Each structure stands twice: as structure tokens, then as C-alpha cells.
């Protein structure tokens, strides 16, 4: 199965959003929008932790996948 173009335009971005011991937050962004679709309420100690948590939630915002097309000439041959 292939991902649609819309699904490929959605990504996780980690940024420093707060001060203190847990400064990192993740957000879900779409290329066509200037504002994030979703920003995590929870903050994280490291960028890696925030990135993993963001990717765990990414599937909720990613449209379904498209079935892979088959080549009709290959099937006939």
C-alpha cells in the first residue's frame, strides 16, 4: 500500500516550547497550513522522547493509505 500525497504532507515537529526541566513539545504539522494541527499538552525532557510520543500519535492525523495499483500489462503477459 502507498501513502497518499496528503498523508505525506503531515509530519511531526519537535521544538522547545517551554522553560524548565521539560522544555520539549511535539506538534503535528501539515505542509499546506501555517498553524499546527495539534500540539502536545505534555512536555518532555528530551527531543527524542517528544519525537517518539509525536510519532505514536501521528497515525491519528494521517489519512488512510491508497491501495497499490497493479500494472495491467504485467498481469496479461
C-alpha positions, 0 to 999 in steps of 0.5 A, a space after each residue: 500500500 502507498 501513502 497518499 500525497 496528503 498523508 505525506 504532507 503531515 509530519 511531526 515537529 519537535 521544538 522547545 516550547 517551554 522553560 524548565 526541566 521539560 522544555 520539549 513539545 511535539 506538534 503535528 504539522 501539515 505542509 499546506 497550513 501555517 498553524 499546527 494541527 495539534 500540539 502536545 499538552 505534555 512536555 518532555 525532557 528530551 527531543 527524542 522522547 517528544 519525537 517518539 510520543 509525536 510519532 505514536 500519535 501521528 497515525 491519528 492525523 494521517 489519512 488512510 493509505 491508497 491501495 497499490 495499483 497493479 500494472 495491467 500489462 504485467 498481469 496479461 503477459 
